[in-house]
Amino acid sequence: MRLEGKTAVVTGAGSGFGAGIARRFAAEGAQVMVADINADAAAAVAAEIGGLAQAVDVAQGDSVKAMAEAALGAWGRVDILVNNAGVTHMPALMEDISEADFDRVLSVNARSVYLTARHLVPGMKAQGAGAILNIASTAGVSPRPRLSWYNASKGWMITATRAMAVELAPFGVRVNALNPVAGETPLLKSFLGEDTPEMRAKFLSTIPIGRFSTPQDMGNAALFLCSDEASMVTGVAMEVDGGRCI
């Protein structure tokens, strides 16, 4: 029960890595808000783990404000924030990505981190403690062709993590990131372009351990970084990638 007595907001927790993190946190004693743009998916995971469900569009300030107010109204404080919600664009040449797709990727992957900070960091600073975890990607460290603007958004997230860590450390707030490789999530088809056995085999050949990241892998790593066991760890971007970035 490493998170007993803690409260946590996890965005994009209706499926994939976010759901795995929410389940792991709840199993370790945390009260968890399952926040997702898909209200039904959020409700299903929240019912499973005994958490709170919250519909949120992380790219919209009013929606993020409502999420923060709901969490603070329910608990009085937020100890852990996981910025997991994310999107990508389909693989294509950088000059062929539409403005709409570019804006969507940067809004969901980057602007969301700014918005959640605006509405939840003040409370963490006031209480003198908090843990923020940004779910970035190996794409921000070892970019792949034809995913240029997604790669860039995740590189932004890693730099934002380090900048936040330096600024918030004096207030007792730690900020870290996880860099997963592609996993069995709703985004896998978008990363691959097409989800075929051949495409999977080609991608898996670049991962020394030979498998995709799983929600359980992410939950375990997130648990460590957000627990008091990692009280001396801030500003890191930990690869959970089976050795892909070596």
C-alpha positions as CSV (number, residue, x, y, z in Angstrom):
1,M,0.0,0.0,0.0
2,R,2.6,2.5,-1.1
3,L,0.1,5.2,-2.0
4,E,-2.2,4.8,1.0
5,G,-3.7,8.1,1.9
6,K,-2.7,9.7,-1.4
7,T,-5.0,11.2,-4.0
8,A,-4.2,11.0,-7.7
9,V,-5.6,12.5,-11.0
10,V,-4.7,10.4,-14.1
11,T,-5.7,11.8,-17.5
12,G,-6.4,9.5,-20.4
13,A,-7.1,6.8,-17.9
14,G,-10.1,5.3,-19.7
15,S,-7.9,2.9,-21.6
16,G,-4.3,1.9,-22.4
17,F,-1.4,3.1,-20.3
18,G,-3.6,5.5,-18.3
19,A,-5.9,2.7,-17.2
20,G,-2.9,0.6,-16.2
21,I,-1.6,3.4,-14.1
22,A,-5.0,4.1,-12.5
23,R,-5.4,0.4,-11.6
24,R,-1.9,0.1,-10.1
25,F,-2.4,3.3,-8.0
26,A,-5.7,2.1,-6.7
27,A,-4.3,-1.3,-5.8
28,E,-1.6,0.5,-3.7
29,G,-4.2,2.5,-1.7
30,A,-4.6,5.7,-3.7
31,Q,-7.9,7.5,-4.3
32,V,-7.9,7.9,-8.1
33,M,-9.7,10.2,-10.4
34,V,-10.1,8.5,-13.8
35,A,-10.2,11.4,-16.3
36,D,-10.8,10.8,-19.9
37,I,-12.4,12.5,-22.9
38,N,-14.5,9.3,-23.2
39,A,-16.9,9.6,-20.3
40,D,-18.1,6.0,-20.6
41,A,-14.6,4.6,-20.6
42,A,-13.7,6.7,-17.6
43,A,-16.8,5.5,-15.7
44,A,-16.0,1.9,-16.4
45,V,-12.5,2.0,-15.1
46,A,-13.6,4.2,-12.1
47,A,-16.3,1.6,-11.2
48,E,-13.7,-1.2,-11.4
49,I,-11.2,0.5,-9.1
50,G,-13.6,2.4,-6.8
51,G,-12.4,5.8,-8.1
52,L,-13.9,9.0,-9.4
53,A,-14.8,9.4,-13.1
54,Q,-14.3,12.7,-14.8
55,A,-14.9,13.7,-18.4
56,V,-12.2,16.0,-19.6
57,D,-10.8,17.5,-22.7
58,V,-7.2,18.2,-21.7
59,A,-6.7,20.6,-24.5
60,Q,-9.4,23.0,-23.2
61,G,-8.7,25.3,-20.3
62,D,-12.3,25.3,-18.9
63,S,-12.5,21.5,-19.0
64,V,-9.2,21.1,-17.2
65,K,-10.3,23.7,-14.6
66,A,-13.5,21.8,-14.0
67,M,-11.5,18.6,-13.6
68,A,-9.2,20.2,-11.0
69,E,-12.1,21.7,-9.1
70,A,-13.9,18.3,-9.0
71,A,-10.8,16.6,-7.6
72,L,-10.2,19.4,-5.0
73,G,-13.9,19.4,-4.1
74,A,-13.9,15.7,-3.5
75,W,-10.6,15.4,-1.6
76,G,-9.4,18.8,-0.6
77,R,-6.0,18.1,-2.1
78,V,-4.3,16.4,-5.1
79,D,-1.0,14.6,-4.3
80,I,-0.3,13.1,-7.6
81,L,-1.0,14.2,-11.2
82,V,-0.3,12.0,-14.2
83,N,-0.4,13.7,-17.6
84,N,-1.0,10.6,-19.7
85,A,-3.6,11.7,-22.3
86,G,-2.0,11.9,-25.7
87,V,-2.6,11.6,-29.4
88,T,-0.5,11.2,-32.5
89,H,-0.9,11.8,-36.3
90,M,-0.8,9.0,-38.8
91,P,2.7,8.4,-40.3
92,A,3.4,10.8,-43.1
93,L,6.0,13.1,-44.5
94,M,6.4,16.1,-42.2
95,E,5.3,18.6,-44.9
96,D,2.1,16.6,-45.6
97,I,0.7,16.7,-42.0
98,S,-2.3,19.0,-42.0
99,E,-2.4,22.1,-39.8
100,A,-5.4,20.6,-38.0
101,D,-3.5,17.4,-37.1
102,F,-0.4,19.4,-36.0
103,D,-2.6,21.7,-33.8
104,R,-4.4,18.6,-32.3
105,V,-1.1,16.9,-31.4
106,L,0.5,19.9,-29.8
107,S,-2.8,20.8,-28.0
108,V,-3.3,17.4,-26.4
109,N,0.4,16.5,-25.8
110,A,1.9,19.8,-24.8
111,R,-0.8,22.4,-24.0
112,S,-2.4,20.0,-21.6
113,V,0.7,19.9,-19.4
114,Y,0.5,23.7,-19.2
115,L,-3.2,23.6,-18.4
116,T,-3.0,21.0,-15.6
117,A,0.0,22.9,-14.1
118,R,-2.0,26.1,-14.1
119,H,-4.9,24.5,-12.1
120,L,-3.1,22.0,-9.9
121,V,0.4,23.2,-9.2
122,P,-0.7,26.1,-6.9
123,G,-2.4,23.6,-4.5
124,M,0.7,21.4,-4.5
125,K,3.0,24.3,-3.8
126,A,0.7,25.4,-1.0
127,Q,0.7,22.0,0.7
128,G,4.5,21.7,0.2
129,A,4.3,18.3,-1.5
130,G,3.3,16.7,-4.8
131,A,4.3,14.4,-7.6
132,I,3.7,15.1,-11.3
133,L,4.4,12.4,-13.9
134,N,4.3,13.2,-17.6
135,I,3.9,10.3,-20.0
136,A,6.3,11.2,-22.8
137,S,7.7,8.6,-25.3
138,T,10.9,7.1,-26.7
139,A,9.9,9.2,-29.8
140,G,11.1,12.3,-27.8
141,V,14.6,10.7,-27.4
142,S,15.0,8.6,-30.6
143,P,12.6,10.1,-33.2
144,R,11.2,7.9,-36.0
145,P,10.7,9.2,-39.6
146,R,7.2,10.2,-40.6
147,L,6.1,10.9,-37.1
148,S,8.0,14.2,-36.9
149,W,5.5,16.5,-35.1
150,Y,4.5,13.7,-32.7
151,N,8.2,13.2,-31.9
152,A,8.6,16.9,-31.4
153,S,5.6,17.1,-29.0
154,K,7.1,14.4,-26.8
155,G,10.5,16.1,-26.9
156,W,8.7,19.2,-25.7
157,M,7.2,17.1,-22.9
158,I,10.6,15.9,-21.7
159,T,12.1,19.4,-21.7
160,A,9.0,20.7,-19.9
161,T,9.4,17.9,-17.3
162,R,13.0,19.1,-16.5
163,A,12.0,22.8,-16.4
164,M,9.1,22.1,-14.1
165,A,11.3,19.9,-11.9
166,V,13.9,22.7,-11.4
167,E,11.2,25.3,-10.6
168,L,9.1,23.2,-8.3
169,A,11.8,21.4,-6.3
170,P,12.0,24.2,-3.7
171,F,8.3,23.8,-3.0
172,G,8.6,20.0,-2.4
173,V,7.0,19.1,-5.7
174,R,8.7,16.4,-7.9
175,V,8.2,16.2,-11.6
176,N,9.3,13.2,-13.7
177,A,8.5,11.6,-17.1
178,L,8.2,8.1,-18.5
179,N,9.2,7.2,-22.0
180,P,7.4,4.1,-23.1
181,V,7.9,2.4,-26.4
182,A,4.7,1.6,-28.4
183,G,2.3,-0.6,-26.6
184,E,-1.0,-2.5,-26.8
185,T,-3.0,0.7,-26.7
186,P,-5.5,2.5,-29.0
187,L,-2.6,4.5,-30.5
188,L,-0.7,1.4,-31.7
189,K,-2.3,1.4,-35.2
190,S,-1.6,5.1,-35.6
191,F,2.1,4.5,-34.8
192,L,2.5,1.6,-37.2
193,G,0.4,3.1,-40.0
194,E,-1.3,-0.3,-40.3
195,D,-1.6,-3.0,-37.7
196,T,-0.5,-6.1,-39.5
197,P,1.7,-9.0,-38.4
198,E,4.4,-7.8,-40.7
199,M,4.4,-4.3,-39.3
200,R,4.4,-5.6,-35.8
201,A,7.3,-7.9,-36.4
202,K,9.3,-5.0,-38.1
203,F,8.7,-2.8,-35.1
204,L,9.4,-5.5,-32.5
205,S,12.8,-6.2,-34.1
206,T,13.9,-2.7,-32.9
207,I,13.1,-3.6,-29.2
208,P,15.9,-5.8,-27.7
209,I,13.5,-7.3,-25.1
210,G,11.3,-8.2,-28.0
211,R,7.8,-7.0,-26.8
212,F,5.7,-3.9,-26.6
213,S,5.3,-1.9,-23.4
214,T,2.2,-2.9,-21.5
215,P,-0.2,-1.0,-19.2
216,Q,1.2,-3.1,-16.3
217,D,4.8,-2.0,-17.1
218,M,3.7,1.6,-17.1
219,G,1.8,1.2,-13.9
220,N,4.7,-0.3,-12.1
221,A,7.2,2.4,-13.2
222,A,4.6,5.2,-12.4
223,L,4.0,3.7,-9.0
224,F,7.7,4.0,-8.1
225,L,8.2,7.6,-9.4
226,C,5.0,8.8,-7.7
227,S,5.6,7.1,-4.4
228,D,7.7,8.4,-1.5
229,E,10.3,5.8,-2.4
230,A,11.4,8.2,-5.2
231,S,11.6,11.2,-2.9
232,M,15.1,12.0,-4.2
233,V,14.2,11.5,-7.9
234,T,13.1,14.5,-9.9
235,G,13.6,15.7,-13.5
236,V,14.2,12.2,-14.9
237,A,12.7,10.8,-18.1
238,M,12.8,7.1,-17.5
239,E,12.7,4.8,-20.5
240,V,10.3,1.8,-20.2
241,D,11.2,0.6,-23.6
242,G,12.8,-2.8,-23.5
243,G,16.1,-1.3,-24.5
244,R,14.9,0.4,-27.7
245,C,16.8,3.6,-26.9
246,I,20.2,2.0,-26.2
